[in-house]
Amino acid sequence: MASLKEHFLESITYIKKKNTEIYNQDKELVEELICSIHKWLDAFEGKGEYTGRFCIRHRQERHHIQGIAEAVKIFSEDYGKGFKEIIEHEARRHIYRDMKFIPEKRDYRNIWCGRM
């Protein structure tokens, strides 16, 4: 499982390379956005029922296709529609790095039952 710092550093490296103009226009805003996306995706980690032996259960809340769509909606409202592509890419990359695939929300009932 990647740490927030690892996710962030990979994201910034990618954006510097692929979205150089956007990054150079407002480095602080882009870095804030990237950090916010990764924190939002992992917001349930280590809280309440998501601790102990169920530590990866936090992923069922936002680590899926529907979570990507929700991230795009929330963060493009907060940061502007011009960041939509970056938001989607970063949410997708974060989830793929953690899960090795992008599940649907309904897939989690099979993941926890050991069927995937």
N, C-alpha and C positions, 0 to 999 in steps of 0.2 A: 504494500500500500504506500503510495507516494505521500510525502508530507506536503503541507501547504507551501513551504519554502521551495520544495522541488517542483511542484506544479507551477508556482509563480515564475521561477527562473526559466523553466522550459518555455513558458508562455511568452515571456518578454523576449527571449532569444528568437523565437519564431516571429513575433510581431516586428521586431527590429529588421528582420530579414525580408518578410513578406509584405508588411504594411509600413515600410520605412517612412513614407510621407506623413501618414496619420500619427505615427509614434513621434516623429520630430516636431510636428505641429504642437502637440501638448503632451509631453512625456509624463508629467505628473498625473494628469487626468487618465491617461491610458493605464498607468501603473495602478492607480486607485481602482479603476474599473476591473482590471484583471484580478487584483487581490479580493475585491468584493465578490466577484463571481465564484472564486474558489472557496471563500469563506461561506457563502450562501449554500453552495452544493454540500458542504460538510457540516452545516449548522447543527445537525442532530447528533453528530459523533460524540460519544462519551457522556451523553445526557440521559438521565432517567433509565428507561428500559433499553437504551442503546449502549449499555456498559457491560463489562464482564464477558461472558461467553457469547453474548449477542452483539459484540462490538461492531461487526460490519452490517448489522441490521439498519444502521442509519442510512445506508444507501437506498433502501426501498423508498425513502421519502422523496428523493430528488435525482437519483442516479438512474435515469431512464429517459426515453424519448419525450415523454410528457414533461419531465423536468427541464429538458433542453428548451422546449417551447415556452415554458413558464419563465425561465431565465431570460430568454429573448424578450418576452413581453415586459417583464419588470425592469430589466436593465436598459432596454432601448427607450423606455419612458423616462428613466432617471438620467441617462447619459446622452440620449439622442439617437434617432433612427440611423444616423450615419455609422454607428457602431454595431449595427445589427449582425453583420457578417462576422465580425470579431467575436461578439458575444456567443453566437451559435457555435463557431469553431472552437472556442475555448471551453465551453460547457461540454461539447461532444468529446474533445480531446481528454479532458479531465475524467469523464466517465469511462471512456475507452481505456485509459491508462489504469484506472482502478479495477475495472471489471473484465477487460479483454474483449468486450463486445458491448453493444448498446442495446439493453433490454427494453421491453415495454413495461409499464408499471405492473400489469397483470402477471408478468413472468416471475415476479418475486415469490408468488406462492409455490412455484416449482423450484426456484432456487433454494429456498429454505427447506424444502422437502427432499433435496438432493437429487432432483430429476434433471438438472441442467449441468 
